[in-house]
Amino acid sequence: MGTTLKEQLSAARKAASDYIKGLEVDGHEITEDELGEARKKSDLVTELAGKVERQKGLSDLTAGLTGAVEDVPEGRPAKSLGEHFVKSVGETIARQKSEGRRVSAQSSEYKAATDVHITPGPLAPALLQVDTNIVTGVRRRLTVADLLGSETISGTALTYFVEGALEAGDFGIVAENGQKPQLHFGDPVAVTEALKKIAAFIKESDELGEDLPFLKSAIDGRLLYQLGLFEENQLLNGSGTGTNIRGLLNRSGIQTLTSASADANADTLFRAITATALNSGLDADGIIINPADYQALRLSKDANGQYFGGGFFTGQYGNGTIQEQPPLWGLRTVVTPAIAAGTTLVGAFAQSGSVIRKGGVAVEATNTNEDDFTNNRITIRAEERLLLAVRRPSGLVKVTLGAAA
């Protein structure tokens, strides 16, 4: 006669306990094989315990069913569908269980009303499953600030001096006891940049903040993203008027180049790299370009119809592998709609300019703003203070690209 599930469970528990205790008493460093064996024995105990629990539940159910059969006098019509079901199949379930067979039974002697049961209207909302994740809109990758240097400041403004050009004189070969030439540089230009505050707020209900995980997504995914987006647009395109930052493209002293035609755009970008080195003494380290302009360069072909940057399966003429957004002329290429189509910025970003911040981004919340308290609302504010210093504007070259004919 075979062992019962309870006996198997008891033996498995003892075997697992003895094995683990033996490892602990031995005191040696446990190997992966020994740990795996211990887990197997523990898993067997868990599996058998589950089987015993399910068997017990089935026994309780069968006992209830067979008991109900005895309570229904022979020949008396069943008072309910449930009582009819028990009377019809109770004995079948008990017999199948005693024979060790899978329990399965159905009743077909009692016919209910022919109306089809559907989900009751009041119950429908309770059955609705809600995905609380918000499907966000388009999110632009923010990259301009990463190209520039990064500094901090303790005051409220920064004054720096841009060196004046050599106006007269030069070194020369001087005879013994001869007059030495004089050099004269123009006066340095003092540039003062004041910290600018970028700030905004949102309002959320108390219930939204307490009951759903929307508050975190509202701050991270919307409020802080919008702050970063505004910051990037200011760093690149800010007009410098009023409270606006003067962005890189509107700085006095940056170099400019214009491409003669669409076919000459790639050559003009390289000339901008050369101009950076010749006129600022700095090596260019990046290019900022609009996606539409990058696409035009990426899809350009030679006379044989081969893509200059490699095709959609392999590199040029089947050599090498395709790259995702390959860099232009080997420089870090930032493809972003932050810069207008037709304009490209090339230069030594890290050495020419710096984003200078005072503190970090501050996020604060209160329910005492205006009538928030009486309306159960929270006002959440995000802000930062920063300025843009461009100490070597000649290290940047604004390129106007030629349009396709």
KOLMIVO-839673 format. One record per residue (C-alpha): x, y, z; residue number from 0; residue in three letters. Coordinates in steps of 0.25 Angstrom, whole numbers, always signed. Layout:
% residues N
+-------+-------+-------+-----+------+
|  east | north |    up |  nr | rest |
+-------+-------+-------+-----+------+
|     X |     Y |     Z | NUM |  ALA |
...
+-------+-------+-------+-----+------+
END
This chain:
% residues 405
+-------+-------+-------+-----+------+
|  east | north |    up |  nr | rest |
+-------+-------+-------+-----+------+
|    +0 |    +0 |    +0 |   0 |  MET |
|    +6 |   +13 |    -4 |   1 |  GLY |
|    +9 |   +25 |    +5 |   2 |  THR |
|    -1 |   +36 |    +7 |   3 |  THR |
|    +2 |   +51 |    +3 |   4 |  LEU |
|    +3 |   +54 |   +18 |   5 |  LYS |
|   +13 |   +43 |   +20 |   6 |  GLU |
|   +21 |   +48 |    +8 |   7 |  GLN |
|   +21 |   +62 |   +13 |   8 |  LEU |
|   +26 |   +58 |   +27 |   9 |  SER |
|   +37 |   +50 |   +21 |  10 |  ALA |
|   +41 |   +62 |   +12 |  11 |  ALA |
|   +41 |   +71 |   +23 |  12 |  ARG |
|   +50 |   +62 |   +31 |  13 |  LYS |
|   +60 |   +60 |   +20 |  14 |  ALA |
|   +61 |   +75 |   +17 |  15 |  ALA |
|   +63 |   +78 |   +32 |  16 |  SER |
|   +74 |   +67 |   +34 |  17 |  ASP |
|   +81 |   +72 |   +21 |  18 |  TYR |
|   +81 |   +87 |   +25 |  19 |  ILE |
|   +85 |   +84 |   +39 |  20 |  LYS |
|   +96 |   +75 |   +34 |  21 |  GLY |
|  +102 |   +86 |   +26 |  22 |  LEU |
|  +101 |   +96 |   +38 |  23 |  GLU |
|  +108 |   +86 |   +47 |  24 |  VAL |
|  +119 |   +83 |   +38 |  25 |  ASP |
|  +123 |   +98 |   +37 |  26 |  GLY |
|  +130 |   +97 |   +23 |  27 |  HIS |
|  +128 |  +107 |   +12 |  28 |  GLU |
|  +115 |  +104 |    +5 |  29 |  ILE |
|  +116 |  +100 |   -10 |  30 |  THR |
|  +107 |  +104 |   -21 |  31 |  GLU |
|  +103 |   +89 |   -22 |  32 |  ASP |
|  +100 |   +88 |    -7 |  33 |  GLU |
|   +91 |  +101 |    -8 |  34 |  LEU |
|   +84 |   +96 |   -20 |  35 |  GLY |
|   +81 |   +82 |   -13 |  36 |  GLU |
|   +76 |   +90 |    -1 |  37 |  ALA |
|   +67 |   +98 |    -9 |  38 |  ARG |
|   +61 |   +85 |   -17 |  39 |  LYS |
|   +58 |   +79 |    -4 |  40 |  LYS |
|   +51 |   +92 |    +1 |  41 |  SER |
|   +43 |   +93 |   -12 |  42 |  ASP |
|   +38 |   +78 |   -10 |  43 |  LEU |
|   +33 |   +81 |    +4 |  44 |  VAL |
|   +26 |   +94 |    -2 |  45 |  THR |
|   +20 |   +86 |   -13 |  46 |  GLU |
|   +15 |   +74 |    -4 |  47 |  LEU |
|    +9 |   +84 |    +6 |  48 |  ALA |
|    +1 |   +90 |    -5 |  49 |  GLY |
|    -4 |   +77 |   -10 |  50 |  LYS |
|    -8 |   +73 |    +4 |  51 |  VAL |
|   -16 |   +86 |    +6 |  52 |  GLU |
|   -23 |   +84 |    -7 |  53 |  ARG |
|   -27 |   +70 |    -3 |  54 |  GLN |
|   -32 |   +75 |   +10 |  55 |  LYS |
|   -41 |   +86 |    +3 |  56 |  GLY |
|   -46 |   +75 |    -7 |  57 |  LEU |
|   -50 |   +66 |    +5 |  58 |  SER |
|   -57 |   +77 |   +12 |  59 |  ASP |
|   -65 |   +80 |    -1 |  60 |  LEU |
|   -69 |   +66 |    -3 |  61 |  THR |
|   -73 |   +64 |   +12 |  62 |  ALA |
|   -82 |   +76 |   +10 |  63 |  GLY |
|   -88 |   +71 |    -3 |  64 |  LEU |
|   -90 |   +57 |    +3 |  65 |  THR |
|   -96 |   +63 |   +16 |  66 |  GLY |
|  -106 |   +71 |    +7 |  67 |  ALA |
|  -111 |   +59 |    +0 |  68 |  VAL |
|  -114 |   +52 |   +13 |  69 |  GLU |
|  -122 |   +64 |   +17 |  70 |  ASP |
|  -131 |   +63 |    +5 |  71 |  VAL |
|  -142 |   +53 |    +7 |  72 |  PRO |
|  -144 |   +43 |    -4 |  73 |  GLU |
|  -155 |   +47 |   -14 |  74 |  GLY |
|  -156 |   +61 |    -9 |  75 |  ARG |
|  -153 |   +72 |   -20 |  76 |  PRO |
|  -141 |   +80 |   -18 |  77 |  ALA |
|  -144 |   +94 |   -13 |  78 |  LYS |
|  -133 |  +101 |   -21 |  79 |  SER |
|  -123 |   +99 |   -32 |  80 |  LEU |
|  -112 |   +97 |   -22 |  81 |  GLY |
|  -119 |   +86 |   -15 |  82 |  GLU |
|  -123 |   +79 |   -28 |  83 |  HIS |
|  -108 |   +80 |   -32 |  84 |  PHE |
|  -103 |   +74 |   -19 |  85 |  VAL |
|  -114 |   +63 |   -20 |  86 |  LYS |
|  -110 |   +60 |   -34 |  87 |  SER |
|   -95 |   +59 |   -33 |  88 |  VAL |
|   -91 |   +58 |   -18 |  89 |  GLY |
|   -91 |   +43 |   -19 |  90 |  GLU |
|   -83 |   +43 |   -32 |  91 |  THR |
|   -72 |   +52 |   -26 |  92 |  ILE |
|   -71 |   +44 |   -14 |  93 |  ALA |
|   -69 |   +31 |   -22 |  94 |  ARG |
|   -59 |   +37 |   -31 |  95 |  GLN |
|   -51 |   +42 |   -20 |  96 |  LYS |
|   -51 |   +29 |   -13 |  97 |  SER |
|   -46 |   +23 |   -26 |  98 |  GLU |
|   -34 |   +33 |   -27 |  99 |  GLY |
|   -40 |   +38 |   -40 | 100 |  ARG |
|   -41 |   +53 |   -44 | 101 |  ARG |
|   -54 |   +59 |   -39 | 102 |  VAL |
|   -63 |   +63 |   -50 | 103 |  SER |
|   -78 |   +64 |   -50 | 104 |  ALA |
|   -90 |   +72 |   -56 | 105 |  GLN |
|  -105 |   +72 |   -54 | 106 |  SER |
|  -114 |   +72 |   -66 | 107 |  SER |
|  -127 |   +68 |   -59 | 108 |  GLU |
|  -132 |   +82 |   -55 | 109 |  TYR |
|  -135 |   +93 |   -65 | 110 |  LYS |
|  -133 |  +107 |   -60 | 111 |  ALA |
|  -140 |  +119 |   -67 | 112 |  ALA |
|  -136 |  +121 |   -81 | 113 |  THR |
|  -131 |  +136 |   -79 | 114 |  ASP |
|  -117 |  +138 |   -82 | 115 |  VAL |
|  -109 |  +144 |   -70 | 116 |  HIS |
|  -101 |  +156 |   -73 | 117 |  ILE |
|   -92 |  +165 |   -65 | 118 |  THR |
|  -101 |  +174 |   -56 | 119 |  PRO |
|  -100 |  +189 |   -59 | 120 |  GLY |
|   -96 |  +193 |   -45 | 121 |  PRO |
|   -85 |  +182 |   -44 | 122 |  LEU |
|   -78 |  +187 |   -57 | 123 |  ALA |
|   -70 |  +198 |   -51 | 124 |  PRO |
|   -65 |  +188 |   -40 | 125 |  ALA |
|   -60 |  +179 |   -51 | 126 |  LEU |
|   -53 |  +190 |   -59 | 127 |  LEU |
|   -37 |  +189 |   -58 | 128 |  GLN |
|   -30 |  +202 |   -59 | 129 |  VAL |
|   -16 |  +204 |   -64 | 130 |  ASP |
|   -11 |  +215 |   -56 | 131 |  THR |
|    +1 |  +218 |   -65 | 132 |  ASN |
|    +0 |  +231 |   -73 | 133 |  ILE |
|    +3 |  +230 |   -87 | 134 |  VAL |
|   +12 |  +242 |   -89 | 135 |  THR |
|   +13 |  +251 |  -101 | 136 |  GLY |
|   +25 |  +253 |  -110 | 137 |  VAL |
|   +37 |  +255 |  -101 | 138 |  ARG |
|   +50 |  +262 |  -107 | 139 |  ARG |
|   +63 |  +257 |  -102 | 140 |  ARG |
|   +70 |  +269 |   -95 | 141 |  LEU |
|   +85 |  +269 |   -99 | 142 |  THR |
|   +90 |  +284 |  -101 | 143 |  VAL |
|   +94 |  +286 |   -87 | 144 |  ALA |
|  +102 |  +273 |   -87 | 145 |  ASP |
|  +111 |  +279 |   -98 | 146 |  LEU |
|  +115 |  +291 |   -89 | 147 |  LEU |
|  +124 |  +292 |   -77 | 148 |  GLY |
|  +117 |  +292 |   -63 | 149 |  SER |
|  +120 |  +302 |   -52 | 150 |  GLU |
|  +114 |  +307 |   -39 | 151 |  THR |
|  +113 |  +321 |   -33 | 152 |  ILE |
|  +111 |  +327 |   -19 | 153 |  SER |
|  +107 |  +341 |   -23 | 154 |  GLY |
|   +95 |  +346 |   -32 | 155 |  THR |
|  +103 |  +350 |   -44 | 156 |  ALA |
|  +116 |  +347 |   -51 | 157 |  LEU |
|  +125 |  +357 |   -58 | 158 |  THR |
|  +136 |  +351 |   -67 | 159 |  TYR |
|  +146 |  +358 |   -77 | 160 |  PHE |
|  +147 |  +354 |   -92 | 161 |  VAL |
|  +161 |  +357 |   -97 | 162 |  GLU |
|  +163 |  +368 |  -107 | 163 |  GLY |
|  +169 |  +366 |  -120 | 164 |  ALA |
|  +184 |  +369 |  -123 | 165 |  LEU |
|  +182 |  +383 |  -129 | 166 |  GLU |
|  +197 |  +387 |  -133 | 167 |  ALA |
|  +211 |  +382 |  -132 | 168 |  GLY |
|  +217 |  +368 |  -132 | 169 |  ASP |
|  +230 |  +361 |  -128 | 170 |  PHE |
|  +242 |  +363 |  -137 | 171 |  GLY |
|  +257 |  +360 |  -138 | 172 |  ILE |
|  +264 |  +371 |  -130 | 173 |  VAL |
|  +279 |  +375 |  -132 | 174 |  ALA |
|  +288 |  +377 |  -120 | 175 |  GLU |
|  +284 |  +389 |  -113 | 176 |  ASN |
|  +272 |  +391 |  -123 | 177 |  GLY |
|  +258 |  +396 |  -120 | 178 |  GLN |
|  +248 |  +386 |  -117 | 179 |  LYS |
|  +235 |  +386 |  -123 | 180 |  PRO |
|  +222 |  +389 |  -115 | 181 |  GLN |
|  +210 |  +380 |  -115 | 182 |  LEU |
|  +196 |  +386 |  -112 | 183 |  HIS |
|  +184 |  +378 |  -109 | 184 |  PHE |
|  +170 |  +384 |  -109 | 185 |  GLY |
|  +163 |  +386 |   -95 | 186 |  ASP |
|  +157 |  +373 |   -90 | 187 |  PRO |
|  +142 |  +374 |   -91 | 188 |  VAL |
|  +134 |  +372 |   -78 | 189 |  ALA |
|  +122 |  +363 |   -79 | 190 |  VAL |
|  +113 |  +362 |   -67 | 191 |  THR |
|  +103 |  +351 |   -67 | 192 |  GLU |
|   +92 |  +351 |   -56 | 193 |  ALA |
|   +85 |  +338 |   -51 | 194 |  LEU |
|   +72 |  +336 |   -57 | 195 |  LYS |
|   +61 |  +328 |   -50 | 196 |  LYS |
|   +53 |  +318 |   -58 | 197 |  ILE |
|   +40 |  +314 |   -51 | 198 |  ALA |
|   +26 |  +309 |   -52 | 199 |  ALA |
|   +15 |  +301 |   -44 | 200 |  PHE |
|    +4 |  +291 |   -45 | 201 |  ILE |
|    -8 |  +289 |   -37 | 202 |  LYS |
|   -13 |  +275 |   -33 | 203 |  GLU |
|   -24 |  +270 |   -24 | 204 |  SER |
|   -21 |  +264 |   -10 | 205 |  ASP |
|   -28 |  +251 |   -15 | 206 |  GLU |
|   -19 |  +250 |   -27 | 207 |  LEU |
|    -7 |  +252 |   -19 | 208 |  GLY |
|   -12 |  +242 |    -8 | 209 |  GLU |
|   -19 |  +231 |   -16 | 210 |  ASP |
|   -12 |  +229 |   -29 | 211 |  LEU |
|    +3 |  +229 |   -33 | 212 |  PRO |
|    +0 |  +240 |   -42 | 213 |  PHE |
|    +7 |  +251 |   -34 | 214 |  LEU |
|   +21 |  +245 |   -36 | 215 |  LYS |
|   +19 |  +244 |   -51 | 216 |  SER |
|   +13 |  +258 |   -51 | 217 |  ALA |
|   +26 |  +264 |   -45 | 218 |  ILE |
|   +36 |  +255 |   -52 | 219 |  ASP |
|   +30 |  +253 |   -66 | 220 |  GLY |
|   +23 |  +267 |   -68 | 221 |  ARG |
|   +27 |  +278 |   -58 | 222 |  LEU |
|   +42 |  +275 |   -58 | 223 |  LEU |
|   +42 |  +271 |   -73 | 224 |  TYR |
|   +36 |  +284 |   -77 | 225 |  GLN |
|   +46 |  +292 |   -68 | 226 |  LEU |
|   +58 |  +285 |   -76 | 227 |  GLY |
|   +51 |  +287 |   -89 | 228 |  LEU |
|   +50 |  +302 |   -86 | 229 |  PHE |
|   +64 |  +302 |   -81 | 230 |  GLU |
|   +70 |  +296 |   -94 | 231 |  GLU |
|   +62 |  +306 |  -103 | 232 |  ASN |
|   +68 |  +317 |   -95 | 233 |  GLN |
|   +82 |  +312 |   -95 | 234 |  LEU |
|   +82 |  +311 |  -110 | 235 |  LEU |
|   +72 |  +321 |  -115 | 236 |  ASN |
|   +70 |  +331 |  -104 | 237 |  GLY |
|   +69 |  +346 |  -108 | 238 |  SER |
|   +75 |  +352 |   -96 | 239 |  GLY |
|   +64 |  +363 |   -96 | 240 |  THR |
|   +56 |  +365 |   -83 | 241 |  GLY |
|   +58 |  +353 |   -74 | 242 |  THR |
|   +63 |  +344 |   -85 | 243 |  ASN |
|   +76 |  +337 |   -85 | 244 |  ILE |
|   +85 |  +341 |   -97 | 245 |  ARG |
|   +86 |  +328 |  -104 | 246 |  GLY |
|   +98 |  +322 |  -112 | 247 |  LEU |
|   +93 |  +326 |  -125 | 248 |  LEU |
|   +91 |  +340 |  -121 | 249 |  ASN |
|  +104 |  +343 |  -115 | 250 |  ARG |
|  +113 |  +354 |  -120 | 251 |  SER |
|  +126 |  +349 |  -125 | 252 |  GLY |
|  +122 |  +335 |  -130 | 253 |  ILE |
|  +127 |  +332 |  -144 | 254 |  GLN |
|  +117 |  +330 |  -156 | 255 |  THR |
|  +118 |  +323 |  -169 | 256 |  LEU |
|  +108 |  +321 |  -180 | 257 |  THR |
|  +107 |  +309 |  -190 | 258 |  SER |
|  +106 |  +312 |  -204 | 259 |  ALA |
|   +97 |  +300 |  -207 | 260 |  SER |
|   +91 |  +288 |  -202 | 261 |  ALA |
|  +102 |  +280 |  -208 | 262 |  ASP |
|  +113 |  +288 |  -201 | 263 |  ALA |
|  +107 |  +286 |  -187 | 264 |  ASN |
|  +116 |  +275 |  -183 | 265 |  ALA |
|  +128 |  +283 |  -187 | 266 |  ASP |
|  +123 |  +295 |  -180 | 267 |  THR |
|  +122 |  +288 |  -167 | 268 |  LEU |
|  +136 |  +283 |  -168 | 269 |  PHE |
|  +141 |  +298 |  -171 | 270 |  ARG |
|  +134 |  +302 |  -158 | 271 |  ALA |
|  +142 |  +291 |  -151 | 272 |  ILE |
|  +154 |  +297 |  -157 | 273 |  THR |
|  +150 |  +312 |  -154 | 274 |  ALA |
|  +148 |  +308 |  -139 | 275 |  THR |
|  +163 |  +303 |  -139 | 276 |  ALA |
|  +168 |  +315 |  -147 | 277 |  LEU |
|  +161 |  +326 |  -140 | 278 |  ASN |
|  +159 |  +322 |  -126 | 279 |  SER |
|  +171 |  +312 |  -123 | 280 |  GLY |
|  +161 |  +301 |  -119 | 281 |  LEU |
|  +157 |  +288 |  -125 | 282 |  ASP |
|  +143 |  +286 |  -128 | 283 |  ALA |
|  +136 |  +276 |  -120 | 284 |  ASP |
|  +122 |  +276 |  -125 | 285 |  GLY |
|  +111 |  +279 |  -135 | 286 |  ILE |
|   +96 |  +282 |  -133 | 287 |  ILE |
|   +87 |  +280 |  -144 | 288 |  ILE |
|   +73 |  +279 |  -147 | 289 |  ASN |
|   +67 |  +265 |  -150 | 290 |  PRO |
|   +62 |  +269 |  -164 | 291 |  ALA |
|   +76 |  +274 |  -168 | 292 |  ASP |
|   +83 |  +262 |  -162 | 293 |  TYR |
|   +74 |  +253 |  -171 | 294 |  GLN |
|   +78 |  +261 |  -183 | 295 |  ALA |
|   +92 |  +258 |  -181 | 296 |  LEU |
|   +90 |  +244 |  -176 | 297 |  ARG |
|   +82 |  +240 |  -189 | 298 |  LEU |
|   +92 |  +247 |  -199 | 299 |  SER |
|   +98 |  +238 |  -209 | 300 |  LYS |
|  +110 |  +238 |  -219 | 301 |  ASP |
|  +109 |  +237 |  -234 | 302 |  ALA |
|  +108 |  +221 |  -232 | 303 |  ASN |
|   +95 |  +223 |  -224 | 304 |  GLY |
|  +103 |  +218 |  -211 | 305 |  GLN |
|  +100 |  +225 |  -198 | 306 |  TYR |
|  +112 |  +233 |  -193 | 307 |  PHE |
|  +109 |  +229 |  -179 | 308 |  GLY |
|  +106 |  +215 |  -182 | 309 |  GLY |
|   +93 |  +208 |  -186 | 310 |  GLY |
|   +82 |  +202 |  -178 | 311 |  PHE |
|   +88 |  +189 |  -177 | 312 |  PHE |
|  +103 |  +191 |  -177 | 313 |  THR |
|  +114 |  +202 |  -178 | 314 |  GLY |
|  +118 |  +209 |  -191 | 315 |  GLN |
|  +120 |  +199 |  -202 | 316 |  TYR |
|  +117 |  +187 |  -193 | 317 |  GLY |
|  +128 |  +190 |  -184 | 318 |  ASN |
|  +127 |  +190 |  -169 | 319 |  GLY |
|  +114 |  +191 |  -161 | 320 |  THR |
|  +103 |  +202 |  -161 | 321 |  ILE |
|  +103 |  +212 |  -149 | 322 |  GLN |
|   +91 |  +218 |  -143 | 323 |  GLU |
|   +93 |  +233 |  -145 | 324 |  GLN |
|  +107 |  +233 |  -149 | 325 |  PRO |
|  +115 |  +245 |  -145 | 326 |  PRO |
|  +118 |  +256 |  -155 | 327 |  LEU |
|  +133 |  +258 |  -158 | 328 |  TRP |
|  +135 |  +249 |  -145 | 329 |  GLY |
|  +130 |  +259 |  -136 | 330 |  LEU |
|  +119 |  +257 |  -125 | 331 |  ARG |
|  +106 |  +260 |  -133 | 332 |  THR |
|   +94 |  +265 |  -126 | 333 |  VAL |
|   +82 |  +263 |  -134 | 334 |  VAL |
|   +71 |  +271 |  -128 | 335 |  THR |
|   +59 |  +280 |  -132 | 336 |  PRO |
|   +64 |  +290 |  -122 | 337 |  ALA |
|   +71 |  +297 |  -133 | 338 |  ILE |
|   +63 |  +302 |  -145 | 339 |  ALA |
|   +64 |  +294 |  -159 | 340 |  ALA |
|   +75 |  +301 |  -168 | 341 |  GLY |
|   +84 |  +305 |  -156 | 342 |  THR |
|   +95 |  +297 |  -150 | 343 |  THR |
|  +104 |  +301 |  -139 | 344 |  LEU |
|  +118 |  +295 |  -139 | 345 |  VAL |
|  +129 |  +298 |  -128 | 346 |  GLY |
|  +137 |  +295 |  -116 | 347 |  ALA |
|  +125 |  +295 |  -107 | 348 |  PHE |
|  +132 |  +290 |   -94 | 349 |  ALA |
|  +143 |  +300 |   -94 | 350 |  GLN |
|  +135 |  +312 |  -100 | 351 |  SER |
|  +123 |  +313 |   -91 | 352 |  GLY |
|  +118 |  +308 |   -77 | 353 |  SER |
|  +105 |  +306 |   -71 | 354 |  VAL |
|  +106 |  +312 |   -57 | 355 |  ILE |
|   +96 |  +308 |   -47 | 356 |  ARG |
|   +93 |  +313 |   -33 | 357 |  LYS |
|   +88 |  +301 |   -25 | 358 |  GLY |
|   +80 |  +290 |   -33 | 359 |  GLY |
|   +65 |  +289 |   -37 | 360 |  VAL |
|   +56 |  +292 |   -25 | 361 |  ALA |
|   +42 |  +285 |   -24 | 362 |  VAL |
|   +33 |  +290 |   -13 | 363 |  GLU |
|   +18 |  +288 |   -10 | 364 |  ALA |
|    +8 |  +294 |    -1 | 365 |  THR |
|    -7 |  +294 |    +1 | 366 |  ASN |
|    -8 |  +308 |    +6 | 367 |  THR |
|    -7 |  +316 |    -7 | 368 |  ASN |
|   -19 |  +324 |   -11 | 369 |  GLU |
|   -31 |  +315 |    -8 | 370 |  ASP |
|   -24 |  +302 |    -9 | 371 |  ASP |
|   -27 |  +298 |    +6 | 372 |  PHE |
|   -42 |  +300 |    +4 | 373 |  THR |
|   -42 |  +293 |    -9 | 374 |  ASN |
|   -33 |  +281 |    -5 | 375 |  ASN |
|   -22 |  +285 |   -15 | 376 |  ARG |
|    -7 |  +284 |   -15 | 377 |  ILE |
|    +1 |  +294 |   -22 | 378 |  THR |
|   +15 |  +288 |   -27 | 379 |  ILE |
|   +26 |  +298 |   -31 | 380 |  ARG |
|   +39 |  +295 |   -39 | 381 |  ALA |
|   +50 |  +305 |   -41 | 382 |  GLU |
|   +64 |  +307 |   -43 | 383 |  GLU |
|   +74 |  +318 |   -45 | 384 |  ARG |
|   +85 |  +318 |   -55 | 385 |  LEU |
|   +93 |  +327 |   -65 | 386 |  LEU |
|  +101 |  +324 |   -78 | 387 |  LEU |
|  +115 |  +329 |   -79 | 388 |  ALA |
|  +122 |  +329 |   -92 | 389 |  VAL |
|  +136 |  +333 |   -90 | 390 |  ARG |
|  +141 |  +329 |  -104 | 391 |  ARG |
|  +130 |  +332 |  -114 | 392 |  PRO |
|  +140 |  +330 |  -125 | 393 |  SER |
|  +140 |  +316 |  -122 | 394 |  GLY |
|  +126 |  +314 |  -128 | 395 |  LEU |
|  +122 |  +315 |  -142 | 396 |  VAL |
|  +108 |  +317 |  -147 | 397 |  LYS |
|  +106 |  +311 |  -160 | 398 |  VAL |
|   +94 |  +314 |  -170 | 399 |  THR |
|   +92 |  +302 |  -179 | 400 |  LEU |
|   +88 |  +303 |  -193 | 401 |  GLY |
|   +75 |  +299 |  -198 | 402 |  ALA |
|   +72 |  +288 |  -208 | 403 |  ALA |
|   +69 |  +293 |  -222 | 404 |  ALA |
+-------+-------+-------+-----+------+
END
